[in-house]
Amino acid sequence: MNSSPFLLSPDAFLLAVPELSTLLTYSPYESAWGVTDEVLCYFNCVLLGQEVSATGWESYLGVPTRWIQLLPKLDHHREFAWPSLDSFENTLLIYLQKESTWAIRCEKDCDQVKIESVVNNFPRTKSLIGEVVVYCTGGGHECPTFQAQQSRG
């Protein structure tokens, strides 16, 4: 197993996806002590994050919705199948291009600054995700706070 490439993480970095999406795969995490109740999320066999519950937000996208805590938020000391930074970022971006409906929320410090709203603007979303990845590597970049949504009917 690789070690986590992330040194920092924002308070929140979540992806909302349609529950019925067939693009993602989910699998329970198997630690050295056996299968856990943690459900990991993959796209094209690359780990993107861990499914989390979001009480009250189960239909956030207008359809039954799953919430994924993205990779920089996972416990950096766990022996996950950590992808490289480039692999994580590129895989996430490819997934977002293929999925018709999704939302991403990133907050460096929850409820502390105004949230930039990005709707149906993939180039801006791509740029913001790149900024988050640089921040999470300790690259000295400020972490953006944003809510990005895409809906292609």
C-alpha angles and dihedrals in degrees: 000000000000122000122247113279090205122096098174136025136194119244089253131021109160137163121204115203136173109271091226095053111132094196096080128062126208129205135172113251114249113207126188086271096051141271115343131201090250113112115208123205125220137183117195088350092302118123111242101170148290128297112245132185119251107191111208093016099076093120098033093135093047089262131064103299135206121205122216123195100216123236101266088061095056121100104279092210095059120103097240122152090264113197122213117270092254092048092051094047095043094045092050091049093048090050092051091051092051099043116081098210130027145131132211125196124191125178122172091195112013115240094358104103138026113277117234110228116216117183124185092339107124096174091057092044090051091052093049093049088051090053091050092051092050090049092049091054091056089251093150095249119134113249112243122228111218149139113217124187135182127189122175108175 
